[in-house]
Amino acid sequence: MTEKAVSSASHDGEGDVYVDQEDIVEIIEDDGGDVLMDEDEEGDHEDGDGDEDEDVQPDEEIVLEDTSVQSFARHSKSVFAVAAHPTAPLAVSGGEDDVGYLWDTTTGEVILKLDGHEDSVVAVGFSHDGQMVATGGMDGRIRVWKQQQPNSWKNWEFLRQLDGVDEVVWLKWHPQGPVLLVGGQDATVWMYQLPSGTSMQVFASHTGPVNIGSFIPSGKRIITGDAEGTLIYWDPRSPSPLWKLSSTDERFGLTGGVISVAAKKEGTIAVVGGAEGGVKVVSLVKEKGEVIGGLEGHAEGESVETVAFVDLGAAGGNREVVVTGGTDGKICVWDLNTMRLRTEMRHNDSVTNIIQHRSPSHVITTASADKTLKTWD
């Protein structure tokens, strides 16, 4: 057993400490557990040089392997936007260094430096036929280049600069024609006809920065969302909304702002992600916009950064599912027929984008702030 003593103790002349019987406070039975080592026993665990045993290893450095087939490193600062050409081996990128690059994805060769901006290039994109490419900057400039010849994807020339918004947040091309849609920090959305550059419409019913927007897959309607939590549905031919849902609407209520949106290919349903973890399913066939329901899976207070409809193809009974990704690191797969979560995958940090593969369509790749890309079936 072990004796537990307090301060009262006696000493012999050589400084040894002894405990008197009356100083014993408690007697604890020894259960045979761990025993403290003295200095000599500790020394037994070191070699003659005082080093630790060989079987005690320091933390090993984790080395990430580059498994990409091609890389591009011409940007001198952070890259904010990347897009792929619909048919040719081309990509366009834009970054904090105030420039964009058009580059060959097979060789990494620069095809054209897309200059003319005075602030970060935050949005890029190719037209539906790949004949034009646009860049949008925080300086409010939208700059457009075109192919010099239809079948010569390595020869491009500057077409024109478009002005309108005070600061570009995003840009999206029409899925079937040479029309460009641009959302701004100043709560406006502009629509341009190319190559003329004519402003076709200015949509000005938002009250805060327009975080997200696009044409629906048919191109016949536009859907946009802002930082005040308002979702607006538009007919491109009119500057007035068809309908709007706001953060004060009880069933919608995406406080903190609308961050992401995607529409079903038939144009019947949209799924909307919010800044506080909410996901809402909205009917697009109703005259006033109807909230069908909510999808609860992301952590409260975590932004839903990206939404995508994914066609499962024949292997999945030709059904569509919705995939959402958020700053909680979750990738949630939802069945809209039952409004239930089918499965959940994870990254170690915020999920920033979801891309559906063209073939097979049931495969997606997710990007994350954890510096990884992950591909899922």
Order of alpha helices (4+ residues) and beta strands (2+ residues): beta-beta-beta-beta-alpha-beta-beta-beta-beta-beta-beta-beta-beta-beta-beta-beta-beta-beta-beta-beta-beta-beta-beta-beta-beta-beta-beta-beta-beta-beta-beta-beta
